[in-house]
Amino acid sequence: MCSSLRTRHVRAWFIFAFALSLVGLTGCTNKQVSVSGQVLLGDKPLQQGAVSYHPDTSKGNVSKNMAVGTIDSDGQYTLSSNGKSGAPAGWYKVTVNATVPSNPKDPYSRPVSLIDKKYTAAETTPLQVEVKDNAPAGAYDLKVSK
C-alpha cells in the first residue's frame, strides 16, 4: 500500500514539474518587443487617433492579444499589449483610426474619418508590420492617405 501511494506521489510530482516547465517555455515566447513609430497623413504627421496591431495568423502570429497605442500631436505612437509596454514578436495587420466630430461645436455629432476607411479594419488595411528585436529606425512608421 505504501509503495502504491509513493508511486502516485512521484507520478503527480512528475506531472506537476512537466506542466510547470511548459508554462515556463510558453512565457519565453511571449516576450514583449518595444514598438514606437510615427503616423504620417501624406507628408505631415497625423495629429490624433489610435494605432492597433492585429496578429496576422496567415503569417504565423498566433498571439491572442492586439497591441494598441494612441497617436500624439506629433504623429508619434507607442504600443502596449496585455498590460505591458510593446508587443509580442510576429507579423501584424495594422489599423489606424482618426476621427473628428462632423460638427465642431457638438462633440457628440457623427464622427468623420480623417483618413481613408480602408486603414480602419484589419480585413481591408494594406498596412503590415513584422515586430522583431533590433528593428531598424523607422521600421514601425506608417503612412496613410485621405
C-alpha positions in Angstrom: 0.0 0.0 0.0 2.8 2.4 0.9 4.6 1.6 -2.4 1.4 2.4 -4.4 1.0 5.7 -2.5 4.6 6.6 -3.1 4.2 5.8 -6.8 1.2 8.1 -7.1 3.1 10.9 -5.3 6.1 10.5 -7.7 3.8 10.4 -10.7 1.9 13.5 -9.5 5.1 15.4 -8.8 6.4 14.4 -12.3 3.2 15.7 -14.0 3.3 18.9 -12.0 7.0 19.5 -12.8 6.3 18.8 -16.5 3.4 21.2 -16.6 5.4 23.9 -14.8 8.2 23.5 -17.4 5.7 24.0 -20.3 4.4 27.2 -18.6 8.0 28.4 -18.4 8.6 27.7 -22.1 5.5 29.5 -23.3 6.4 32.5 -21.2 9.6 32.8 -23.2 7.8 33.0 -26.5 5.6 35.9 -25.4 8.5 38.4 -24.9 7.4 41.9 -25.5 9.3 44.0 -28.1 9.3 47.8 -27.9 7.3 49.3 -30.7 7.2 53.1 -31.4 6.7 54.9 -34.7 5.1 57.9 -36.4 2.0 58.0 -38.5 2.0 60.3 -41.5 -1.1 61.5 -43.4 0.6 62.3 -46.7 3.8 64.0 -45.7 2.5 65.5 -42.4 2.1 63.9 -39.0 -1.4 62.6 -38.2 -2.1 64.6 -35.1 -4.6 62.3 -33.3 -6.1 58.9 -33.3 -5.1 55.3 -32.5 -3.0 52.5 -33.9 -3.9 48.8 -33.4 -1.7 45.9 -34.3 -3.8 42.8 -35.1 -1.9 39.4 -35.0 -1.7 38.1 -38.6 -2.5 34.4 -38.3 -1.9 33.9 -42.1 1.8 34.7 -41.4 2.1 32.5 -38.3 1.3 35.0 -35.5 -1.0 33.1 -33.1 -1.0 35.7 -30.3 -4.4 36.3 -28.8 -3.8 40.0 -27.9 -3.9 43.1 -30.0 -1.3 45.8 -29.3 -2.6 49.4 -29.2 -1.3 52.9 -29.0 -2.5 56.5 -29.0 -1.2 58.9 -31.7 0.0 62.2 -30.2 0.1 65.7 -31.8 3.5 64.9 -33.5 2.1 61.7 -35.0 4.1 59.5 -32.6 2.7 56.3 -31.0 4.0 53.7 -28.7 2.3 50.3 -28.3 1.3 48.2 -25.3 -0.3 44.8 -25.2 -1.7 42.7 -22.4 -0.9 45.4 -19.9 2.8 45.6 -20.8 4.8 48.0 -23.0 5.4 46.7 -26.5 4.0 43.8 -28.5 5.0 40.1 -28.9 7.2 39.4 -31.9 5.5 38.4 -35.1 3.5 39.7 -38.1 0.6 42.1 -37.7 -2.1 43.8 -39.8 -2.1 47.4 -38.7 -5.2 49.6 -38.4 -5.3 53.3 -37.8 -8.4 55.2 -36.7 -8.6 59.0 -36.6 -11.9 60.9 -36.4 -13.3 64.3 -35.6 -16.9 65.3 -34.9 -18.8 66.3 -38.0 -20.0 69.5 -36.1 -17.0 71.0 -34.3 -19.4 72.7 -31.9 -21.0 69.4 -30.9 -18.5 66.7 -29.7 -21.3 64.1 -29.9 -22.1 64.7 -33.5 -21.5 61.9 -36.1 -17.7 61.3 -36.3 -15.9 61.9 -39.7 -12.8 59.9 -40.5 -9.6 61.9 -41.2 -8.2 59.0 -43.3 -9.3 56.5 -45.9 -11.6 53.9 -44.3 -9.5 51.1 -45.7 -7.0 51.7 -42.9 -9.6 51.2 -40.2 -10.3 47.5 -40.4 -7.9 44.5 -40.3 -9.7 42.9 -43.2 -9.0 45.9 -45.6 -5.8 47.6 -44.3 -2.8 47.4 -46.6 -0.5 48.1 -43.6 1.5 45.1 -42.4 4.4 45.1 -40.0 6.8 42.5 -38.5 7.6 43.2 -34.9 11.1 41.9 -34.1 14.0 42.6 -31.9 16.5 45.2 -33.1 14.2 46.6 -35.8 15.9 49.5 -37.6 14.8 53.1 -37.0 11.6 53.9 -38.8 10.5 50.2 -39.1 7.2 51.0 -37.4 6.5 54.3 -39.2 3.1 54.2 -41.0 1.9 56.3 -44.0 -1.9 56.7 -44.6 -3.9 58.7 -47.1 -7.2 60.6 -47.1 
